[in-house]
Amino acid sequence: MSNGFKKALNVGLEQLVGIVTHRIRAILDSVATVSYDLSEAEYAENEVNDPWVQRLLHAVETNTGWLQPLMTANKYDSFVHLVIDFIVKRLEVIMMQKRFSQLGGLQLDRDVSALVSHFSGMT
């Protein structure tokens, strides 16, 4: 493959990632309002009503899944990894600003496990 074609392909992939990440950014930004300084009642409520993880995963699937049959396996994996990289970096910034109770730490562990499980199945 020529260098110019590879460059054009990478630019297109980056633009596609930019479009998708723009669509999921509002959900990521809403995580900033979610508390991890939880009481037992709040922790129990989060077990029943997930505050953000499922909405994020649904948005990622909605905005990426339809592209899988249109892309080669390698390019789709590259695309998904770029989207995941954006999500992880954004969540890291948000989480570093939060206070955590012990139950909040358990909630974060559960949230991260759900994300890892879902994302590992996407590629």
N, C-alpha and C positions, 0 to 999 in steps of 0.2 A: 504494500500500500504506500502511496506517495506521502511525503511529509505534509504537503498542503492539504491533502484529503484528511489525514489524521487530525491535523490542527482544526479543520472545519468541523469535523465530527466532535471533537472535544469542546469546541465553542458551542455547538448546538446542544450538547449534553449539559453543559453548564447553564445555558439559558433555560432549558427544560427544568433543571433542578431549581433554578431561581423562581420559575412560575409555580412549581409545586410547593416550595417552601414558603412562598408568599401566601398561598392558600391555607397553610396550616399554622402560620405564625400567630394568628389570633388565639388559637387554642393553646399554643405554647405560652403566649403572654398571659393567658388567664390563669396559668399555674402559679403565677406570682401572688395571686390572691388566696391560694389554698394554704391553709395552716397545717403545719406538722407539729405544732405544740398542742397535742391532743389530750383530752380527758378520755376516760373509759367510754363514756357515752358517745363522744365524737368518733372514737376509733370504731365502735360498734356500728355507728351510722355509716361510716366509710366502707365497712365490710358489705353492707347492703346496697349502698348507693355510691358507686365509684365516682369520686369528684372530677376526674379528668382523663385517666388513662384510656378508657374505652372510647371516649370521644376522639382522642388523638389517634388511636389505632384505626378507628373507622375512617377518619379523614385521610390518613396515610394510604389505606387500602383503596379508598375511593379515587384518590388522585394519582395512584401509581399502578394499581392492578390492571387497569385497562390497557396499559402500555406493554405489558409483558408479551402478549402474542405478536406485537408489532416490532419488537426489538430482538436482536440476537441474545442468547443467554448471557454472554460476557458483557455486552453493553447494558443489559437490564440490571445485572449484578452491580456494575459500576455505578449506574444511576441510583439504585437503591442504597448503596453504600454512601454515596454523596448526600442523599436525603437523610439517612440515619446520622451521618456525621454532623450535619446541621442541627438536627434535633438534640443530639447528645451535648454539643457545645452550648446550645441555648439553655438546656435544662441545667447544665453545670453552673452557668452564671446565675440562674434563678435560685437554685438550691443552696449555693454558697451564701446567699443573703438571708436565709431562713434560720429560725430557732427551732430546735427539735426537743420534744419530750421523748421518754423511752418508747411510748406507744407510737409517737411520730416516726421514730427510727424504724420500728417494725412496719409501719405503713409505707415508708419510703422503700424498704426492702421488698415488700410485696409489689409495689408499683414498678420498681426496677426489674424484678423477676418477670412480671407480665410483659414489659417492653422487650426484654432480652428474648424471652420465649417466642414472642410474636415475630420479632425482627429476624431471629435465626431461621425461622421457617419461610421467610420471604426470599431468601437467596439460596 
